[in-house]
Amino acid sequence: METQVQDRFHIPSSSFEPAYLALHRSGELRRRAQEATRALASCRVCPRDCAVDRLQDAIGVCKTGRYAQVASHFPHFGEEDGLRGWRGSGTIFFGMCNLRCVFCQNHDISQAHGSPTTSPQRLARMMLELQAWGCHNINFVTPEHVVPQVLEALVLAVEEGLRLPLVYNTSAYDALESLHWLDGVVDIYMPDFKFWTPELARRYLRARNYPQVARQAIREMHRQVGPLVFDEHGLARRGLLVRHLIMPGFLDETRAILRWLAQEISPDTYVNLMDQYYPAGKVTAHRYPELNRRLSSQEYREALSYARQVGLWRLDPRCSPRRVLGG
């Protein structure tokens, strides 16, 4: 019985092919890239629905015009084991996230101005460089507002020999239209479901509709790729991996998210309950003082216990009742 359960979440590496290659062979990948790029003329690529003409470099909330801004690209060894493997996850960090989290843990990357504007040709070369460096996948971080630019560059990269699986590493503040463009393109969706309550999302993320959008997005991601599966080397190959950064003092939000994942998505959902929150971004003792502390070990233990209570059994190996950085 245990072997049967394991087989459900296993795919031999010899039979794996990145999803986008079939779309490329049929011409559909290029067609979608062109359609998505045209949509920048009245941009509703993300749920902000700014409707500005980004083809003419007009900017909306994301402050990104015709071309993506890339803060960095490198082999990342801080991701989950199934992504980083032994040669790293090929991470491409996009600048100017479409959320405005007051506690952003990567504020210098996601919100600071000055990340270089990157042409489709350069973005494609980044993917190929990461492949040449031996990375196990291409990991797009905060790509919600640059899906057309990613698709445009992907066509060029595939023509030059890209063959790595794609990881879509997102806040879950994604437009359904963008996710439809990515259907059959992305191999691994990795959303971070942040808050459940609209008023808290408005206060801390500057997006009151975030919880509704995130639920719709994660449902669509799961429909496309199903539960996370691994190859015989322990590398993630396809499926949904949900992250949740537990916020100090907000365990009710965590419980609501975990309950929804178990009941509305699947108890087979692979979940990483993250304990590494620290006060960052705009959080100080005077601004958002309720967030001005680390998570306690008791809070983390309660979150893990609740995940198991609602039936989520595929918790990332890092999820253990160890002492966290809060004491």
KEROBA-343289 format. One record per atom (N, C-alpha, C): residue in three letters; x, y, z. Coordinates in steps of 0.02 Angstrom, whole numbers, padded with zeros to 5 digits, always signed. Layout:
ALAXYZ;...
% end
This chain:
MET+00042-00060+00000;MET+00000+00000+00000;MET+00043+00063+00000;GLU+00096+00063+00042;GLU+00140+00121+00046;GLU+00174+00133-00022;THR+00194+00078-00056;THR+00225+00085-00121;THR+00177+00116-00171;GLN+00113+00097-00169;GLN+00064+00125-00214;GLN+00055+00200-00203;VAL+00055+00221-00139;VAL+00049+00291-00123;VAL+00109+00330-00150;GLN+00169+00302-00140;GLN+00229+00335-00165;GLN+00228+00340-00241;ASP+00205+00288-00275;ASP+00204+00287-00348;ASP+00158+00342-00376;ARG+00107+00360-00339;ARG+00062+00413-00362;ARG+00099+00479-00371;PHE+00152+00488-00332;PHE+00188+00552-00333;PHE+00259+00544-00359;HIS+00266+00496-00406;HIS+00332+00482-00433;HIS+00328+00480-00509;ILE+00378+00509-00542;ILE+00382+00505-00615;ILE+00455+00489-00632;PRO+00468+00439-00672;PRO+00537+00424-00690;PRO+00568+00481-00730;SER+00629+00498-00715;SER+00662+00553-00750;SER+00667+00539-00825;SER+00671+00475-00843;SER+00679+00456-00913;SER+00617+00473-00954;SER+00559+00478-00921;SER+00497+00491-00957;SER+00474+00564-00951;PHE+00513+00604-00916;PHE+00493+00674-00905;PHE+00516+00719-00962;GLU+00471+00761-00984;GLU+00487+00814-01032;GLU+00453+00878-01009;PRO+00488+00934-01007;PRO+00455+00997-00988;PRO+00393+01010-01029;ALA+00341+01035-00997;ALA+00276+01042-01029;ALA+00278+01086-01091;TYR+00319+01138-01090;TYR+00316+01187-01144;TYR+00343+01161-01211;LEU+00380+01105-01211;LEU+00410+01081-01273;LEU+00356+01059-01323;ALA+00303+01026-01299;ALA+00249+01006-01344;ALA+00215+01067-01373;LEU+00204+01119-01332;LEU+00173+01180-01357;LEU+00218+01214-01409;HIS+00282+01211-01398;HIS+00329+01241-01445;HIS+00326+01204-01513;ARG+00325+01138-01511;ARG+00325+01099-01573;ARG+00262+01113-01614;SER+00207+01127-01580;SER+00144+01139-01615;SER+00135+01211-01638;GLY+00179+01256-01614;GLY+00173+01326-01630;GLY+00130+01365-01581;GLU+00099+01329-01533;GLU+00055+01361-01485;GLU+00092+01406-01437;LEU+00153+01388-01419;LEU+00191+01430-01373;LEU+00203+01499-01403;ARG+00223+01502-01464;ARG+00234+01566-01498;ARG+00168+01605-01503;ARG+00114+01571-01520;ARG+00049+01605-01526;ARG+00029+01637-01460;ARG+00038+01599-01405;ARG+00019+01627-01339;ARG+00064+01685-01320;ALA+00128+01680-01335;ALA+00174+01735-01320;ALA+00152+01798-01357;GLN+00133+01791-01419;GLN+00111+01849-01458;GLN+00046+01877-01431;GLU+00000+01834-01413;GLU-00064+01856-01385;GLU-00053+01893-01319;ALA-00012+01865-01276;ALA+00001+01896-01211;ALA+00036+01962-01219;THR+00082+01967-01266;THR+00118+02030-01276;THR+00071+02084-01302;ARG+00026+02066-01347;ARG-00023+02115-01371;ARG-00066+02142-01314;ALA-00080+02099-01265;ALA-00123+02119-01209;ALA-00091+02173-01166;LEU-00026+02184-01172;LEU+00007+02237-01135;LEU-00017+02306-01156;ALA-00050+02311-01214;ALA-00074+02376-01238;ALA-00129+02404-01193;SER-00163+02361-01157;SER-00211+02384-01107;SER-00206+02334-01050;CYS-00156+02344-01008;CYS-00132+02290-00965;CYS-00180+02270-00910;ARG-00199+02206-00913;ARG-00235+02173-00858;ARG-00201+02106-00845;VAL-00135+02107-00851;VAL-00094+02047-00842;VAL-00097+02022-00771;CYS-00109+02067-00723;CYS-00116+02047-00653;CYS-00181+02076-00626;PRO-00203+02058-00566;PRO-00268+02081-00540;PRO-00272+02156-00526;ARG-00218+02193-00534;ARG-00223+02266-00524;ARG-00265+02299-00579;ASP-00268+02267-00638;ASP-00309+02292-00693;ASP-00297+02366-00708;CYS-00234+02384-00715;CYS-00217+02455-00725;CYS-00239+02480-00794;ALA-00241+02437-00845;ALA-00263+02455-00912;ALA-00219+02508-00945;VAL-00156+02513-00925;VAL-00111+02560-00958;VAL-00078+02526-01018;ASP-00051+02566-01064;ASP-00019+02540-01124;ASP+00055+02528-01110;ARG+00070+02468-01087;ARG+00139+02453-01071;ARG+00182+02443-01133;LEU+00150+02431-01190;LEU+00189+02427-01252;LEU+00222+02494-01268;GLN+00191+02547-01242;GLN+00220+02614-01251;GLN+00255+02638-01188;ASP+00272+02591-01145;ASP+00309+02604-01083;ASP+00270+02643-01031;ALA+00204+02645-01037;ALA+00164+02673-00983;ALA+00168+02625-00924;ILE+00165+02651-00864;ILE+00172+02609-00804;ILE+00112+02616-00759;GLY+00095+02561-00726;GLY+00042+02560-00677;GLY+00072+02543-00609;VAL+00035+02503-00570;VAL+00057+02488-00502;VAL+00125+02454-00501;CYS+00138+02410-00549;CYS+00201+02372-00547;CYS+00261+02412-00571;LYS+00249+02472-00598;LYS+00303+02516-00620;LYS+00350+02481-00669;THR+00321+02438-00710;THR+00358+02402-00761;THR+00326+02414-00828;GLY+00365+02439-00876;GLY+00339+02455-00941;GLY+00342+02396-00989;ARG+00369+02409-01048;ARG+00369+02358-01101;ARG+00411+02297-01082;TYR+00467+02308-01048;TYR+00513+02253-01034;TYR+00517+02240-00959;ALA+00531+02178-00942;ALA+00537+02158-00872;ALA+00599+02188-00841;GLN+00596+02197-00775;GLN+00655+02216-00737;GLN+00679+02154-00699;VAL+00743+02138-00707;VAL+00771+02078-00674;VAL+00824+02101-00624;ALA+00813+02084-00561;ALA+00860+02104-00508;ALA+00921+02060-00507;SER+00912+01994-00521;SER+00969+01948-00518;SER+00948+01881-00547;HIS+00999+01842-00567;HIS+00987+01772-00585;HIS+01047+01732-00564;PHE+01035+01675-00532;PHE+01089+01635-00503;PHE+01063+01568-00480;PRO+01107+01519-00470;PRO+01087+01455-00441;PRO+01071+01465-00366;HIS+01010+01451-00347;HIS+00986+01465-00279;HIS+00984+01399-00240;PHE+01019+01399-00182;PHE+01022+01339-00141;PHE+00979+01344-00078;GLY+00936+01396-00075;GLY+00894+01405-00016;GLY+00823+01381-00025;GLU+00807+01353-00084;GLU+00740+01330-00096;GLU+00729+01260-00067;GLU+00668+01235-00074;GLU+00653+01167-00051;GLU+00700+01116-00084;ASP+00713+01061-00048;ASP+00760+01011-00073;ASP+00743+00987-00144;GLY+00679+00978-00157;GLY+00659+00953-00222;GLY+00671+01002-00279;LEU+00683+01064-00263;LEU+00697+01115-00314;LEU+00772+01128-00319;ARG+00806+01133-00262;ARG+00877+01151-00265;ARG+00922+01092-00283;GLY+00899+01031-00265;GLY+00939+00972-00279;GLY+01010+00980-00256;TRP+01058+00963-00298;TRP+01129+00969-00280;TRP+01165+01021-00324;ARG+01127+01051-00373;ARG+01158+01102-00416;ARG+01121+01168-00415;GLY+01070+01172-00374;GLY+01034+01235-00366;GLY+00975+01244-00412;SER+00929+01286-00390;SER+00871+01306-00430;SER+00890+01369-00468;GLY+00879+01370-00533;GLY+00900+01427-00575;GLY+00853+01485-00568;THR+00866+01527-00519;THR+00819+01579-00499;THR+00829+01643-00538;ILE+00773+01671-00562;ILE+00771+01736-00594;ILE+00724+01780-00553;PHE+00752+01830-00518;PHE+00713+01875-00476;PHE+00691+01935-00517;PHE+00624+01942-00525;PHE+00598+02001-00559;PHE+00586+02058-00508;GLY+00600+02118-00530;GLY+00588+02176-00487;GLY+00516+02200-00491;MET+00497+02241-00441;MET+00433+02275-00440;MET+00373+02228-00436;CYS+00369+02190-00383;CYS+00313+02146-00368;CYS+00247+02185-00371;ASN+00193+02151-00390;ASN+00129+02185-00395;ASN+00093+02190-00328;LEU+00119+02160-00276;LEU+00094+02172-00208;LEU+00138+02225-00175;ARG+00113+02250-00119;ARG+00151+02300-00081;ARG+00153+02279-00008;CYS+00177+02218+00004;CYS+00178+02191+00072;CYS+00221+02236+00117;VAL+00192+02259+00171;VAL+00229+02304+00216;VAL+00287+02268+00250;PHE+00283+02201+00253;PHE+00333+02161+00288;PHE+00379+02125+00239;CYS+00381+02145+00176;CYS+00415+02107+00124;CYS+00484+02084+00146;GLN+00496+02018+00140;GLN+00559+01989+00162;GLN+00614+01999+00110;ASN+00595+02020+00049;ASN+00644+02034-00004;ASN+00634+02105-00031;HIS+00625+02152+00014;HIS+00605+02219-00005;HIS+00654+02250-00054;ASP+00719+02240-00044;ASP+00769+02272-00088;ASP+00764+02247-00159;ILE+00739+02186-00168;ILE+00731+02158-00235;ILE+00663+02174-00264;SER+00611+02162-00225;SER+00544+02163-00253;SER+00515+02233-00261;GLN+00539+02282-00220;GLN+00508+02348-00222;GLN+00556+02404-00238;ALA+00620+02393-00233;ALA+00667+02447-00246;ALA+00672+02461-00320;HIS+00676+02524-00338;HIS+00686+02543-00408;HIS+00758+02530-00427;GLY+00768+02523-00492;GLY+00838+02519-00516;GLY+00859+02453-00542;SER+00815+02401-00539;SER+00833+02338-00571;SER+00838+02348-00646;PRO+00887+02318-00679;PRO+00896+02330-00750;PRO+00836+02308-00792;THR+00818+02350-00840;THR+00768+02330-00890;THR+00800+02277-00935;THR+00762+02224-00948;THR+00790+02165-00980;THR+00752+02147-01043;SER+00784+02145-01099;SER+00753+02128-01162;SER+00735+02054-01164;PRO+00689+02033-01208;PRO+00674+01961-01214;PRO+00737+01921-01231;GLN+00781+01948-01271;GLN+00842+01912-01290;GLN+00887+01901-01229;ARG+00893+01953-01187;ARG+00935+01946-01127;ARG+00903+01898-01077;LEU+00836+01902-01069;LEU+00802+01857-01023;LEU+00810+01784-01047;ALA+00806+01773-01112;ALA+00816+01706-01138;ALA+00887+01682-01123;ARG+00936+01727-01131;ARG+01006+01708-01117;ARG+01015+01690-01043;MET+00980+01725-00999;MET+00984+01708-00928;MET+00961+01636-00916;MET+00906+01617-00947;MET+00882+01548-00939;MET+00934+01498-00964;LEU+00964+01513-01021;LEU+01013+01467-01050;LEU+01077+01466-01008;GLU+01096+01523-00979;GLU+01154+01524-00934;GLU+01142+01480-00873;LEU+01083+01485-00844;LEU+01067+01444-00785;LEU+01068+01370-00803;GLN+01043+01354-00862;GLN+01047+01284-00885;GLN+01119+01262-00893;ALA+01160+01305-00923;ALA+01230+01288-00933;ALA+01267+01280-00867;TRP+01246+01316-00816;TRP+01278+01311-00750;TRP+01257+01247-00714;GLY+01210+01210-00741;GLY+01190+01146-00712;GLY+01129+01148-00668;CYS+01093+01204-00666;CYS+01034+01209-00623;CYS+00982+01157-00643;HIS+00941+01138-00595;HIS+00891+01086-00608;HIS+00827+01113-00639;ASN+00815+01177-00635;ASN+00753+01207-00660;ASN+00764+01282-00670;ILE+00716+01314-00702;ILE+00714+01387-00707;ILE+00658+01410-00660;ASN+00675+01453-00613;ASN+00631+01473-00558;ASN+00616+01547-00564;PHE+00557+01564-00590;PHE+00537+01634-00598;PHE+00507+01659-00533;VAL+00538+01710-00502;VAL+00515+01736-00437;VAL+00480+01802-00448;THR+00419+01809-00420;THR+00374+01865-00428;THR+00364+01883-00502;PRO+00338+01835-00541;PRO+00327+01848-00613;PRO+00256+01869-00631;GLU+00214+01882-00581;GLU+00143+01893-00593;GLU+00129+01948-00645;HIS+00170+02000-00645;HIS+00159+02059-00687;HIS+00197+02057-00753;VAL+00237+02003-00764;VAL+00278+02000-00824;VAL+00269+01933-00861;VAL+00210+01904-00856;VAL+00197+01841-00891;VAL+00208+01848-00967;PRO+00184+01902-00999;PRO+00198+01907-01072;PRO+00272+01910-01088;GLN+00310+01946-01047;GLN+00382+01951-01059;GLN+00416+01883-01049;VAL+00393+01845-01000;VAL+00422+01778-00989;VAL+00408+01733-01049;LEU+00346+01734-01074;LEU+00329+01692-01131;LEU+00368+01713-01194;GLU+00374+01777-01203;GLU+00410+01803-01261;GLU+00483+01779-01260;ALA+00514+01782-01201;ALA+00584+01759-01195;ALA+00589+01683-01198;LEU+00539+01649-01172;LEU+00541+01575-01172;LEU+00544+01547-01243;VAL+00506+01577-01288;VAL+00508+01554-01358;VAL+00579+01555-01384;LEU+00615+01611-01370;LEU+00684+01617-01394;LEU+00729+01567-01360;ALA+00720+01557-01295;ALA+00762+01511-01258;ALA+00753+01438-01282;VAL+00691+01419-01295;VAL+00678+01350-01317;VAL+00710+01339-01385;GLU+00706+01389-01429;GLU+00737+01383-01495;GLU+00813+01374-01490;GLU+00842+01398-01435;GLU+00915+01392-01425;GLU+00933+01332-01381;GLY+00883+01291-01363;GLY+00899+01229-01329;GLY+00879+01223-01256;LEU+00838+01268-01229;LEU+00815+01262-01160;LEU+00774+01198-01151;ARG+00789+01160-01099;ARG+00754+01097-01087;ARG+00740+01086-01012;LEU+00745+01137-00972;LEU+00733+01129-00900;LEU+00660+01141-00882;PRO+00635+01107-00829;PRO+00567+01122-00805;PRO+00563+01193-00779;LEU+00503+01221-00783;LEU+00491+01290-00761;LEU+00453+01291-00696;VAL+00478+01333-00650;VAL+00446+01343-00585;VAL+00417+01414-00584;TYR+00354+01420-00568;TYR+00320+01485-00564;TYR+00311+01502-00490;ASN+00354+01544-00464;ASN+00361+01559-00393;ASN+00326+01625-00378;THR+00265+01622-00351;THR+00220+01679-00352;THR+00188+01692-00284;SER+00164+01754-00276;SER+00126+01773-00216;SER+00055+01747-00219;ALA+00035+01719-00276;ALA-00034+01697-00291;ALA-00080+01755-00308;TYR-00051+01815-00317;TYR-00092+01871-00341;TYR-00087+01873-00417;ASP-00118+01823-00448;ASP-00113+01812-00520;ASP-00181+01819-00553;ALA-00181+01847-00614;ALA-00241+01851-00654;ALA-00254+01783-00686;LEU-00317+01764-00690;LEU-00334+01700-00721;LEU-00314+01698-00794;GLU-00319+01754-00830;GLU-00299+01755-00900;GLU-00225+01738-00907;SER-00184+01766-00863;SER-00113+01750-00866;SER-00101+01676-00853;LEU-00137+01648-00805;LEU-00129+01577-00790;LEU-00152+01534-00849;HIS-00202+01557-00885;HIS-00224+01519-00944;HIS-00170+01520-00998;TRP-00135+01575-01005;TRP-00079+01577-01052;TRP-00024+01527-01032;LEU-00019+01515-00967;LEU+00034+01471-00941;LEU+00014+01398-00938;ASP-00048+01382-00955;ASP-00071+01313-00952;ASP-00032+01271-01003;GLY+00002+01219-00979;GLY+00044+01179-01022;GLY+00113+01208-01033;VAL+00128+01262-01000;VAL+00195+01294-01003;VAL+00233+01282-00938;VAL+00200+01297-00882;VAL+00232+01290-00817;VAL+00228+01218-00793;ASP+00282+01193-00766;ASP+00284+01125-00738;ASP+00267+01125-00664;ILE+00295+01173-00627;ILE+00285+01176-00554;ILE+00260+01245-00535;TYR+00201+01247-00506;TYR+00175+01309-00477;TYR+00192+01311-00403;MET+00218+01368-00380;MET+00237+01375-00310;MET+00210+01440-00282;PRO+00144+01442-00268;PRO+00115+01503-00239;PRO+00125+01506-00163;ASP+00130+01568-00139;ASP+00132+01581-00067;ASP+00066+01612-00048;PHE+00023+01573-00014;PHE-00042+01599+00009;PHE-00030+01636+00074;LYS-00039+01702+00073;LYS-00017+01744+00128;LYS-00070+01758+00181;PHE-00127+01785+00162;PHE-00180+01803+00210;PHE-00247+01779+00184;TRP-00291+01763+00231;TRP-00358+01738+00215;TRP-00410+01794+00218;THR-00401+01843+00262;THR-00452+01893+00275;THR-00441+01956+00233;PRO-00492+01980+00198;PRO-00483+02038+00154;PRO-00457+02100+00190;GLU-00481+02114+00250;GLU-00458+02174+00285;GLU-00384+02170+00304;LEU-00361+02111+00322;LEU-00290+02103+00337;LEU-00249+02108+00273;ALA-00275+02081+00218;ALA-00241+02087+00154;ALA-00236+02160+00133;ARG-00288+02198+00144;ARG-00286+02269+00128;ARG-00234+02305+00170;ARG-00230+02290+00234;ARG-00184+02325+00278;ARG-00111+02306+00264;TYR-00099+02242+00254;TYR-00029+02219+00251;TYR-00003+02207+00180;LEU-00049+02195+00132;LEU-00027+02181+00063;LEU-00047+02237+00015;ARG-00090+02282+00038;ARG-00117+02336-00004;ARG-00160+02308-00061;ALA-00195+02253-00046;ALA-00237+02221-00097;ALA-00294+02184-00061;ARG-00351+02218-00053;ARG-00406+02189-00016;ARG-00433+02125-00049;ASN-00428+02122-00115;ASN-00455+02064-00150;ASN-00405+02006-00154;TYR-00349+02012-00120;TYR-00298+01960-00123;TYR-00325+01890-00105;PRO-00361+01881-00050;PRO-00382+01812-00032;PRO-00425+01779-00086;GLN-00472+01817-00114;GLN-00514+01789-00167;GLN-00473+01772-00228;VAL-00429+01817-00249;VAL-00386+01805-00307;VAL-00342+01744-00295;ALA-00312+01740-00236;ALA-00267+01684-00221;ALA-00303+01617-00224;ARG-00364+01614-00198;ARG-00402+01552-00201;ARG-00416+01532-00273;GLN-00437+01580-00314;GLN-00451+01565-00384;GLN-00388+01542-00420;ALA-00333+01577-00406;ALA-00270+01560-00439;ALA-00245+01490-00420;ILE-00247+01474-00356;ILE-00222+01409-00334;ILE-00266+01352-00360;ARG-00332+01364-00363;ARG-00375+01313-00394;ARG-00355+01300-00466;GLU-00342+01354-00503;GLU-00323+01347-00573;GLU-00255+01313-00580;MET-00208+01331-00537;MET-00142+01299-00539;MET-00149+01224-00527;HIS-00188+01206-00478;HIS-00197+01135-00463;HIS-00232+01098-00520;ARG-00280+01132-00551;ARG-00313+01101-00609;ARG-00263+01086-00664;GLN-00216+01131-00674;GLN-00168+01122-00728;GLN-00117+01067-00715;VAL-00090+01065-00654;VAL-00032+01022-00642;VAL-00043+00967-00589;GLY-00095+00972-00549;GLY-00108+00921-00499;GLY-00058+00922-00441;PRO-00058+00869-00400;PRO-00012+00866-00343;PRO+00060+00861-00366;LEU+00106+00882-00323;LEU+00177+00882-00339;LEU+00203+00810-00345;VAL+00242+00798-00399;VAL+00274+00733-00408;VAL+00349+00742-00415;PHE+00385+00689-00396;PHE+00458+00690-00394;PHE+00485+00633-00438;ASP+00548+00641-00459;ASP+00581+00586-00495;ASP+00620+00543-00445;GLU+00655+00493-00470;GLU+00691+00447-00426;GLU+00750+00479-00390;HIS+00769+00540-00411;HIS+00824+00576-00378;HIS+00799+00625-00326;GLY+00733+00627-00316;GLY+00704+00673-00267;GLY+00693+00743-00294;LEU+00698+00752-00360;LEU+00688+00818-00390;LEU+00614+00827-00407;ALA+00586+00884-00390;ALA+00517+00900-00408;ALA+00513+00909-00484;ARG+00463+00878-00515;ARG+00457+00880-00588;ARG+00393+00915-00611;ARG+00339+00905-00575;ARG+00276+00934-00597;ARG+00228+00937-00538;GLY+00187+00989-00537;GLY+00135+00992-00486;GLY+00134+01057-00447;LEU+00094+01056-00394;LEU+00081+01115-00352;LEU+00117+01108-00286;LEU+00155+01159-00268;LEU+00188+01164-00203;LEU+00166+01230-00172;VAL+00129+01227-00117;VAL+00104+01287-00085;VAL+00147+01306-00025;ARG+00169+01368-00025;ARG+00204+01395+00033;ARG+00157+01438+00074;HIS+00170+01440+00138;HIS+00134+01488+00181;HIS+00182+01513+00234;LEU+00195+01578+00231;LEU+00237+01611+00281;LEU+00194+01627+00341;ILE+00205+01591+00396;ILE+00164+01601+00456;ILE+00181+01668+00488;MET+00130+01708+00500;MET+00140+01774+00527;MET+00129+01773+00603;PRO+00172+01805+00641;PRO+00164+01805+00715;PRO+00098+01838+00735;GLY+00061+01803+00777;GLY-00002+01830+00802;GLY-00061+01818+00757;PHE-00052+01783+00701;PHE-00107+01773+00653;PHE-00117+01699+00637;LEU-00118+01658+00688;LEU-00128+01586+00676;LEU-00197+01571+00648;ASP-00248+01614+00662;ASP-00313+01602+00634;ASP-00311+01606+00557;GLU-00268+01650+00531;GLU-00260+01654+00458;GLU-00229+01589+00432;THR-00178+01565+00467;THR-00146+01503+00448;THR-00195+01445+00449;ARG-00235+01441+00501;ARG-00283+01386+00506;ARG-00333+01388+00449;ALA-00358+01447+00432;ALA-00407+01453+00378;ALA-00377+01432+00311;ILE-00316+01451+00299;ILE-00282+01433+00236;ILE-00270+01357+00233;LEU-00245+01328+00286;LEU-00232+01257+00287;LEU-00296+01216+00280;ARG-00349+01237+00313;ARG-00413+01202+00308;ARG-00439+01204+00236;TRP-00433+01262+00205;TRP-00456+01269+00135;TRP-00415+01225+00088;LEU-00349+01224+00097;LEU-00307+01182+00055;LEU-00326+01108+00060;ALA-00338+01085+00122;ALA-00355+01015+00132;ALA-00424+00998+00105;GLN-00472+01044+00113;GLN-00541+01028+00096;GLN-00559+01047+00024;GLU-00530+01101-00001;GLU-00551+01126-00067;GLU-00501+01111-00122;ILE-00438+01101-00105;ILE-00389+01083-00156;ILE-00376+01007-00152;SER-00338+00985-00103;SER-00328+00913-00094;SER-00286+00902-00031;PRO-00301+00850+00007;PRO-00258+00833+00064;PRO-00189+00810+00040;ASP-00182+00796-00025;ASP-00118+00777-00054;ASP-00075+00837-00072;THR-00100+00897-00059;THR-00062+00957-00076;THR+00004+00959-00037;TYR+00058+00971-00072;TYR+00124+00977-00041;TYR+00131+01047-00013;VAL+00144+01052+00052;VAL+00143+01117+00087;VAL+00209+01128+00123;ASN+00235+01189+00116;ASN+00292+01211+00156;ASN+00268+01266+00203;LEU+00264+01250+00267;LEU+00246+01300+00318;LEU+00311+01333+00340;MET+00318+01396+00323;MET+00382+01431+00333;MET+00382+01471+00398;ASP+00437+01463+00434;ASP+00442+01494+00501;ASP+00491+01552+00503;GLN+00516+01574+00444;GLN+00572+01620+00445;GLN+00553+01694+00445;TYR+00490+01710+00457;TYR+00471+01781+00458;TYR+00515+01821+00506;TYR+00534+01880+00485;TYR+00567+01928+00529;TYR+00544+01998+00510;PRO+00544+02046+00557;PRO+00522+02113+00540;PRO+00566+02143+00486;ALA+00534+02164+00431;ALA+00571+02191+00374;ALA+00527+02241+00338;GLY+00553+02271+00286;GLY+00514+02320+00247;GLY+00496+02380+00289;LYS+00431+02392+00296;LYS+00406+02451+00332;LYS+00389+02436+00405;VAL+00402+02375+00427;VAL+00383+02355+00495;VAL+00436+02380+00545;THR+00413+02420+00592;THR+00456+02443+00647;THR+00415+02441+00711;ALA+00446+02460+00766;ALA+00410+02462+00830;ALA+00355+02514+00829;HIS+00360+02563+00785;HIS+00310+02617+00782;HIS+00261+02608+00724;ARG+00282+02572+00672;ARG+00237+02559+00616;ARG+00225+02484+00613;TYR+00163+02464+00617;TYR+00144+02393+00619;TYR+00178+02357+00677;PRO+00171+02383+00737;PRO+00206+02353+00794;PRO+00184+02281+00807;GLU+00124+02263+00786;GLU+00099+02195+00796;GLU+00139+02143+00757;LEU+00175+02166+00705;LEU+00217+02121+00666;LEU+00291+02127+00684;ASN+00305+02166+00734;ASN+00376+02181+00749;ASN+00406+02129+00796;ARG+00399+02066+00779;ARG+00430+02011+00816;ARG+00434+01950+00772;ARG+00475+01903+00791;ARG+00479+01840+00754;ARG+00425+01792+00779;LEU+00416+01739+00741;LEU+00369+01687+00760;LEU+00396+01649+00820;SER+00351+01630+00865;SER+00373+01589+00922;SER+00372+01516+00904;SER+00411+01476+00940;SER+00412+01404+00928;SER+00344+01373+00943;GLN+00308+01400+00992;GLN+00241+01375+01008;GLN+00193+01387+00950;GLU+00196+01445+00920;GLU+00153+01460+00863;GLU+00167+01411+00805;TYR+00231+01398+00794;TYR+00249+01354+00739;TYR+00225+01283+00753;ARG+00233+01259+00813;ARG+00208+01192+00831;ARG+00133+01187+00821;GLU+00097+01239+00840;GLU+00024+01238+00832;GLU+00005+01236+00758;ALA+00041+01272+00717;ALA+00027+01272+00645;ALA+00038+01203+00616;LEU+00093+01171+00634;LEU+00108+01103+00609;LEU+00055+01054+00632;SER+00036+01059+00694;SER-00015+01014+00722;SER-00081+01022+00685;TYR-00099+01084+00671;TYR-00163+01096+00638;TYR-00161+01070+00566;ALA-00105+01078+00531;ALA-00099+01052+00463;ALA-00114+00977+00462;ARG-00086+00941+00509;ARG-00097+00869+00512;ARG-00169+00853+00533;GLN-00195+00895+00577;GLN-00264+00885+00600;GLN-00314+00889+00543;VAL-00304+00934+00496;VAL-00351+00941+00441;VAL-00336+00893+00383;GLY-00283+00853+00390;GLY-00270+00801+00341;GLY-00215+00815+00291;LEU-00179+00870+00299;LEU-00123+00884+00254;LEU-00063+00843+00278;TRP-00044+00794+00239;TRP+00008+00747+00261;TRP+00073+00755+00223;ARG+00073+00793+00168;ARG+00134+00801+00129;ARG+00167+00868+00146;LEU+00194+00872+00206;LEU+00228+00932+00229;LEU+00302+00927+00210;ASP+00330+00983+00187;ASP+00400+00984+00169;ASP+00443+00961+00228;PRO+00497+00924+00214;PRO+00539+00899+00269;PRO+00565+00953+00316;ARG+00569+01014+00293;ARG+00591+01068+00338;ARG+00539+01083+00392;CYS+00478+01061+00382;CYS+00425+01074+00430;CYS+00430+01025+00488;SER+00465+01044+00540;SER+00472+01002+00599;SER+00467+01046+00660;PRO+00445+01018+00717;PRO+00433+01058+00777;PRO+00498+01078+00812;ARG+00544+01105+00773;ARG+00606+01128+00802;ARG+00596+01197+00832;ARG+00645+01220+00869;ARG+00641+01288+00895;ARG+00653+01337+00838;VAL+00609+01385+00831;VAL+00616+01434+00777;VAL+00647+01498+00804;LEU+00661+01544+00758;LEU+00695+01605+00777;LEU+00647+01654+00810;GLY+00618+01634+00863;GLY+00575+01678+00901;GLY+00578+01659+00974;GLY+00601+01598+00984;GLY+00608+01575+01052;GLY+00544+01546+01079;
% end
